[in-house]
Amino acid sequence: MTVLIDPPNWPGPRGLMWSHLVSDSSLDELHTFAVLLGVPRRAFDRDHYDVPETVHAHALSLGAQAVSSRELLSRLIAAGLRRRKIR
């Protein structure tokens, strides 16, 4: 059971760079971690939270594992938690 975070490589609102926060075991684990991190539920998007660069270090201090974006996606898929957008 691990919460994963990728590098803040994604440009987003307020001129900040953003990361993705996921769990490789359950959405319940992810939501619980997001509460501890102080990330609002509105930041949740299907299978991940979008988090600003300003919380990246705090996520690591709470136990999130830093991984590449590619590994994050691979582990999300392997866990069966990937939820794609419906077109």
Residue pairs with C-beta under 8 A, 6 or more apart in sequence:
1 23
1 24
1 25
1 26
1 29
2 23
2 24
2 25
2 65
3 21
3 22
3 23
3 29
3 30
3 33
3 59
3 63
3 64
3 65
4 21
4 22
4 23
4 24
4 64
4 65
4 66
4 67
4 71
4 72
4 75
4 76
5 19
5 20
5 21
5 22
5 51
5 56
5 59
5 60
5 64
5 65
5 66
5 67
5 72
6 19
6 20
6 66
6 67
6 68
6 69
6 71
6 72
7 19
7 56
7 66
7 68
7 69
8 16
8 17
8 18
8 19
8 52
8 53
8 56
9 17
9 19
9 69
10 17
10 18
10 19
10 20
10 50
11 17
11 18
12 18
12 50
12 52
14 52
16 52
16 53
16 54
17 52
17 53
18 50
18 51
18 52
18 53
19 50
19 51
19 52
19 53
19 56
19 59
20 48
20 49
20 50
20 51
20 69
20 72
21 30
21 33
21 34
21 37
21 39
21 48
21 49
21 50
21 51
21 59
21 64
22 30
22 47
22 48
22 49
22 72
22 75
22 76
22 81
23 29
23 30
23 33
23 79
23 81
24 75
24 76
24 78
24 79
24 81
25 79
26 81
27 47
27 81
30 48
30 49
31 41
31 44
33 59
33 62
33 63
33 64
34 41
34 43
34 44
34 49
36 62
37 51
37 55
37 58
37 59
37 62
38 55
38 58
39 49
39 51
39 55
43 49
43 50
43 51
46 83
46 84
46 85
47 76
47 81
47 82
47 83
48 76
51 59
60 66
67 75
73 82
76 82
